[in-house]
Amino acid sequence: MKDALIEKLRNGCVVSCQALEDEPLFGSDIMSAMAVAAEEGGAVAIRANTPQDIEAIKKRCSLPVIGLYKQTYPNSDVYITPTMKEIGAVLSAGAEFVAVDATNQARPDGLQFRQLLERIRYMHPKAIVVADISTYEEGVKAMEMNVDIVSTTMSGYTPYSRQSKDPDIGLVQRLAALKKTPVLAEGRIWTVDECLQCFEAGAHAVVVGTAITRPQEITKRFVKAIHRRNEHASNYSAK
């Protein structure tokens, strides 16, 4: 069953349907509608945050869900499904995959990622574990622990990882070249061309979020481009 679900993602687009509390589209009804739209558009899976959104999406959408639960704890920068409590909630909501922070940052429960993974395997043997990593070394370590999937989600979001406005295609390529564990390309993928570059680099699947599901950020890109164009036109006319 695990292998079949992982294979279903191959060469496909996973759409991340997430909205934070302070964003206009926040709410499980809206996120589930977004997931249905993504399914109609040909997505192979949905990445979703919170048990509430996951449950609502599973009721309306037939695609598998990569679930996560963002929670912040004191004295830890790990917020993507940080403890067994969040992992259990995600899986109970119906997600087939659970995305977990697998970076080297200190966890709120004091566990190492290896220890957390052992507990997941023991308590939720059917769960498909997606390790969200930020560097090549973290990806290699996760593969050596036999996670089911490695995702480049956290590249640029840890202080020691590559900082760039562009997707970390090089990281995708290095990890995929190991031919050990399927690699998801995720993070700052804005264009179709960038998506295709990720596949050329060896990505098993590509996760696209903001470029599809956050209209306020999409609008900002157009508005900034218009402002630059107007400033250029004003400077030119002033000469």
N, C-alpha and C positions, 0 to 999 in steps of 0.2 A: 504493500500500500504506500509506504513512504517513497519508494523508488518511482512508483507510477505518478505520484503527485509532483515530485521533483522534476521528472521528465516532462510533465505537462507544462512546466515553465519554460522549457528550452526554446530559445530563439523568439521569446515573446516579450511583450511589454506589460510590466506590472505597474498598476497605477496606485499611487499613494494618496488616499483620501483622508486627509487630516485637517482639522481646524482647531485652533486654540480658543480658549474662552473669550479672549478679547478680539476675536476676528469675526467678520460679518457672517460667515457661513457656519459658525459653530452650532452644533446640534446634530443628534443622531439621525433625525429625519432627513436633514439636508445631506449628510455624509452618505447615508444609504442611497439616496437619489443619485448622488454623484457616482457611487459604485455601479448602480444600474446603467448609468450613462456610459461609464467606462466599459462595462461588459458589452453593451450594444456597439461600442466602437471597436471591439475586438481584443480587449485586454485579456491576459491569461490568468491574472490573479489581482487581488487587492491587498494593499498594505494599509492597516487601519490601527488607530490608537484608541484605547479605553475599551473596557468590556461592554459598555453601553453601545458604542458605535459598532463594535464587532457583532454583537447580537442583532442589532437592527439591520446591518448589512447582510448577515446570513439569512435573515427572513425574506429579503427581497432579491438577493443576488445569488446565482448558482456557482460563482467562482470561488476557488479556495482563497483563504485569507491568511496573510502574514500578519499576525497580531502582535501588538506591543502595548505597553502601558507606561506612559511617561509619568514618573513621580520623582519629586526631589526630596532629598533627605539632608539633614545637617552633616557637615564634614565630609561630603562626598560629591564629586562632580558627575557621578554615574546616575543617569535618569531614565534610560531606556530599559524598561522591565527590570529594575535593579535587584529585586529579591524574589524569593519563592512565593511570597504573597501575591505579587503582581503576575508572576508566571502562571500560578494556579487560576487566577481570575481570567486571564486571557484565554486559557485553554477551556475553562468552564463555559466561556461565552461562545465557544464553537470554532475558534481558530484552529486550522490544521497545522500551521507553522507558528512558532513563537520566536520573535526577534529579541535578542538579548545583547546588551552591551558586553563586548568581549575585549575591551581595551585594558591597558595596564593601570588604569586609574583605580584608586582605592574605592572599594565597594562599601555601601552603608552598613551591611551586615558583617563586615570583616572577613568574608569568604574570598578566596581566590576564585577566578572564573572556573578553573578545573573542578574545584569542590562544588560549585553551583551546578555545573554540568552533570556531575555524578548524581546529585540529588534529583535533577530533572529526569535523568535516565531511569532512576529507581522509582520515582513517584509518578512519572508520566511517560511510560515507555513508548507510547505511540506518537508522542510529540516530535515534530520535525524542527530541529533547532537551527536557527539562522544566527550566526555570530556576526554582530556588527563591529567591525574593526576600523582602525584608523591608519595603520602602518603595515608594511610588508611583514615585519617581524611578528606583529600580532596575528596577522593572517596565517602565517606559517604555524605558529603555536596552536591556533584554533584547529587547523587541519590535523596537526599531530594528535590532538585530543579527539579526533574523529567527529567533529561537528558535522551536521548534514549539509550545510551551505555556509559560505562566507560572503559577507556583503561589505562593500567599501563605504558604507553609510557614514562612518565617523571621521573619514579623512577630512581634515580642515577644521574639525570640531574638538580636537584635543590640542593643547598648546604645543605639543612636540611633533605633530603631524604636518604634512605639506599644507601650507596656507596659500590658497588660490581661489579666484572667482570661477575658475573653470573646473570641469570634472577631472578627477584624478585617473585619467585613462592609463597612465603609466603603471599605477598600482594594480589596476585590473589586469593589465598585460603580464606583469611579473607573477601575480598569483595564479592566473589561468595557465601560464606556461608550466607550472608544476604538475598539471594534469592529475591532481589528487582529489580535489573537492570542487563542486560547482561554485562559480563565483558570480554574484550579482553585482552589477555596476549601479551604484546609487550615489546621488549627491551632485547638485548644481548642473544637472543635465537639462539644458534649456532648448536645444534645437534638435531637429531630426538628424542633422549631420553629426552632432555629438553622440546621439544615440547609436547611429550606425558605426561610428568609430569605436564605441565600446564593444560592439559585436565583433568588429575586426580584431580587436585586442583579445578576444577570447571569452567574452562574457557569456554565461549561460542564459541570462536574461537581464533586462535593463529595467530599473525602477525609475519612473518619472513621477514627480509630485507637483511642485510649485508651478511648473510650466503648463500643467493641465488643470489643476484643481484649486489654485489660489488666484482668483481674478484680480484681486487688489494688487498683487505683485506683477501680474501680467500687464495690467493697466499702467503701473509705474514705469515699466520699461518703454512703453510707447510714449508716455508723457515726457520722460527724460530725453528721448530721442527728438521729440518735437521741440523741446526747449533748446537743445543743442543746435538744432537746425535754425531756430529763430534767432538765437544769439549770433550764429555765423552770418545769417542774412543781415542782421543789424550792423555788425562790424564791417561787413563788405560795403553796405550802402553808405556808411559813415566816411569811407575813404574817398 
